[in-house]
Amino acid sequence: MKRGFGILFIIIGAINIIIGVMGLGSRFQDEAIAKLMFGFASLALGWWMVNSSNNSKSDGVKIKEKVQTNYKTDDSLQNLSDLKQKGILTDEEYNQKVSKINAEKDEQELKNSVEYKQLKSLLDSNILTKEEFESKVILLKTFSNFKVNQENPIGKVKRYEISVWHKLTNFDKELGKYFTFEISSTLSILDKLECFKLCSSDKYYLKGDSIIFYDTIEELISEKFGINVIVERQ
């Protein structure tokens, strides 16, 4: 309806502009100028109505896609809950699947964000290198997670389950004996990440230019990546 009226105003505006131009220089010049002004105003109004109608349709499609995605996620979570209640899924299996669904949902929301699309555009234009793009995406995930934590009430902060297993036992001449752990997670940024634990002080750290020690793996990941986790088993 709005688009139709917009097209009508564009037609009316164009007709009045043509008539106004033809009347310039004649004895009806004042009327011609009035028709020109009316024509330009009608044309502008019609153009605005058509554009706003197109934007509304675009927003409607985006909302519809988001609702459909939410429905699929809700259906999957409900199916998992039903299977758990029937004893077909164990608590561990249920928790793993729920964590995976939530991680995929967060990943999709990230890719739909304005900031991610801006970074992707810069990558496609060769303004950002692949390494720069990936580092900025990690930073964006940190900001997104911080926003979630700020919006959620205390006690309802979103947490991701991770598994940690002892990979190696090593020795460093400066640090002494330490353990190498590998993380398993549904989040690609954490999956297969190696962290280390000093045997002498039970402190955790990541290798890099400067080493900072943390009391727990949860604290390390929270400080380094801005992601709240729960260690499923260690």
C-alpha positions in Angstrom: 0.0 0.0 0.0 2.7 2.5 1.0 4.8 1.6 -2.1 1.7 2.1 -4.3 1.0 5.5 -3.0 4.7 6.4 -3.4 4.7 5.4 -7.1 1.5 7.5 -7.5 3.1 10.6 -6.0 6.2 10.1 -8.2 4.0 10.0 -11.3 2.0 13.1 -10.1 5.2 14.9 -9.4 6.8 14.1 -12.8 3.6 15.3 -14.6 3.6 18.6 -12.7 7.3 19.1 -13.3 6.8 18.6 -17.1 3.8 21.0 -17.1 5.7 23.5 -15.1 8.7 23.5 -17.3 6.5 23.9 -20.4 4.8 26.9 -18.8 7.9 28.8 -17.9 8.3 32.0 -20.0 4.6 32.2 -20.8 2.0 34.4 -19.2 1.2 31.5 -16.9 4.7 31.6 -15.4 3.5 32.0 -11.8 1.3 29.0 -12.1 4.2 27.1 -13.8 6.5 27.8 -10.9 3.9 26.7 -8.4 3.4 23.4 -10.4 7.2 22.9 -10.4 7.4 23.3 -6.6 4.4 21.0 -6.1 6.0 18.5 -8.6 9.3 18.4 -6.8 7.6 18.0 -3.4 5.4 15.2 -4.7 8.4 13.5 -6.3 10.5 13.7 -3.1 7.6 12.3 -1.0 6.9 9.5 -3.4 10.6 8.6 -3.5 10.7 8.5 0.3 7.6 6.3 0.5 9.0 3.8 -2.0 12.4 3.6 -0.3 10.9 3.2 3.2 8.6 0.5 1.9 11.6 -1.4 0.5 13.5 -1.0 3.8 10.5 -2.3 5.7 10.4 -5.4 3.5 14.1 -6.0 4.0 13.8 -5.7 7.8 10.8 -8.0 7.7 12.8 -10.7 5.9 15.7 -10.3 8.4 13.2 -10.6 11.3 11.6 -13.6 9.7 14.9 -15.4 9.2 15.9 -14.7 12.8 12.6 -16.0 14.1 12.9 -19.1 12.0 16.4 -19.7 13.4 15.1 -19.2 16.9 12.3 -21.7 16.3 14.8 -24.3 15.0 17.0 -23.7 18.1 14.1 -24.0 20.5 12.9 -27.1 18.7 16.3 -28.7 19.0 16.6 -27.8 22.7 13.1 -29.2 23.3 13.9 -32.5 21.5 17.1 -32.8 23.6 15.1 -32.2 26.8 12.5 -34.8 25.8 15.2 -37.4 25.1 16.9 -36.7 28.4 13.7 -37.1 30.3 13.0 -40.4 28.6 16.5 -41.7 29.5 17.7 -41.9 25.9 20.3 -39.2 26.5 22.6 -39.1 29.6 23.1 -35.8 31.5 26.6 -35.5 30.0 25.3 -36.0 26.4 22.5 -33.6 27.0 24.9 -30.9 28.4 27.3 -31.4 25.5 24.6 -31.0 22.9 23.1 -27.9 24.5 26.5 -26.3 24.7 27.1 -27.0 21.0 23.7 -25.5 20.0 24.3 -22.4 22.1 27.8 -22.0 20.7 26.4 -22.3 17.1 23.7 -19.8 17.9 26.3 -17.3 19.3 28.5 -17.9 16.2 25.6 -17.1 13.9 24.6 -14.0 15.8 28.2 -12.8 15.6 28.3 -13.3 11.8 25.0 -11.4 11.5 26.3 -8.4 13.5 27.1 -5.1 11.7 30.7 -5.2 13.0 31.4 -8.6 11.6 30.0 -7.7 8.2 32.2 -4.5 8.2 35.3 -6.6 9.0 34.4 -9.1 6.3 34.0 -6.3 3.8 37.4 -5.0 4.6 38.8 -8.5 4.2 37.1 -9.0 0.9 38.5 -5.7 -0.3 42.1 -6.8 0.7 42.3 -3.9 3.2 42.6 -6.4 6.1 44.8 -9.5 5.9 43.4 -12.9 6.9 45.4 -12.8 10.1 44.2 -9.2 10.9 40.6 -10.2 10.2 40.8 -13.3 12.5 42.4 -11.3 15.3 39.7 -8.6 15.0 37.0 -11.3 15.1 38.5 -12.6 18.3 38.3 -9.1 19.7 34.7 -8.8 18.6 33.8 -12.0 20.3 35.3 -10.6 23.5 33.2 -7.4 23.2 30.1 -9.5 22.4 30.7 -11.7 25.4 31.2 -8.7 27.7 27.9 -7.2 26.5 26.1 -10.5 27.3 27.6 -10.5 30.8 26.6 -6.9 31.3 23.0 -7.5 30.3 22.5 -10.7 32.3 21.8 -10.5 36.0 24.4 -11.7 38.5 24.2 -15.5 38.7 23.0 -15.8 35.1 26.2 -15.1 33.3 26.6 -17.2 30.2 29.2 -20.0 30.6 30.5 -22.5 28.2 31.6 -26.0 29.2 35.1 -27.1 28.2 37.1 -30.3 28.7 40.8 -30.2 29.6 43.2 -33.1 29.3 46.8 -33.6 30.4 48.8 -33.8 27.2 52.4 -33.6 28.2 54.8 -33.2 31.2 57.7 -30.8 30.4 60.6 -29.1 32.0 61.9 -25.5 31.5 65.2 -24.4 32.9 63.7 -21.2 34.2 60.2 -22.2 35.2 60.9 -25.8 36.2 58.5 -28.7 35.7 55.2 -27.9 34.1 52.2 -29.7 32.6 50.8 -29.0 29.1 47.0 -29.2 28.9 44.8 -29.1 25.7 41.3 -27.7 25.8 38.4 -29.2 24.0 35.5 -26.8 23.3 32.6 -26.2 20.9 34.0 -22.6 20.6 36.6 -22.6 17.8 38.6 -19.9 19.5 39.2 -22.3 22.5 39.2 -25.7 20.9 42.7 -27.3 20.9 44.1 -24.4 22.8 47.1 -25.3 24.8 47.6 -23.9 28.3 50.3 -24.7 30.9 50.5 -25.3 34.7 53.5 -24.8 36.9 54.0 -27.8 39.2 55.7 -25.7 41.8 52.9 -23.2 42.3 49.8 -24.7 40.5 49.6 -21.5 38.4 48.2 -21.5 34.9 49.6 -19.5 32.0 49.8 -19.2 28.2 53.1 -19.0 26.3 53.9 -15.6 24.8 56.1 -12.6 24.9 55.1 -11.9 28.5 53.8 -14.6 30.9 51.0 -13.9 33.3 50.0 -16.5 35.8 46.4 -17.3 36.9 45.0 -19.4 39.7 42.6 -21.3 37.5 41.9 -22.1 33.9 38.6 -20.4 34.2 40.3 -17.2 35.3 42.9 -17.5 32.5 40.3 -17.8 29.7 38.1 -15.1 31.2 41.0 -12.6 31.3 42.6 -13.5 28.0 39.5 -14.1 25.9 36.6 -12.5 27.8 34.8 -15.9 27.8 33.3 -17.5 30.9 33.8 -21.2 31.1 33.2 -24.2 33.4 35.8 -27.0 33.3 33.9 -30.2 32.8 36.7 -32.5 33.7 40.4 -32.0 34.2 
